[in-house]
């Protein structure tokens, strides 16, 4: 699995979106679950940028497109997408973001830019797992959320 942080790097975003949608389609087919039109549209909305969105922001988009105006529409779609591993919930922001590694088992670490809101997903380090193992604790899931400034929002130092 790649250990990049696409949210902060220049990349072919249309290819990024296409890859994630293809992975979601393949996973749903293999798991015999349905990526309904509303679920797919919610995933597409979240894939449009590497920023987290609140459920009501997603709902506003769905409503504007005639796909539903009641909160359960968005929450059910988001719940399905989180359950399937296509989307993550960012607790610190009470928001959701498309997974940068859909279909891959991983422990995400999120770097959240406090200035522009961009979120980059990376793999959590093995340090916690090593410490846990030394103490006899079995880690089942790790999610790390860090806040700071992305490269674009950091003050530029001139020499």
Buried (B, 14 or more C-beta within 10 A) or exposed (E): EEEBBBBBEEEEEEEBBEEBBEBBEEBBEEEEEEBEEBBBBBBBBBBEBBBBBBBEBBBBBBBEEEBBEEEEBBBBBBBBBBEBBBBBBBEEBEBBBBBBBBBEEBBBBBBBBEEEBBBBBBBBEEEBBEEEEEEEEEBEEBEBBEEEBBEEBEEEEEE
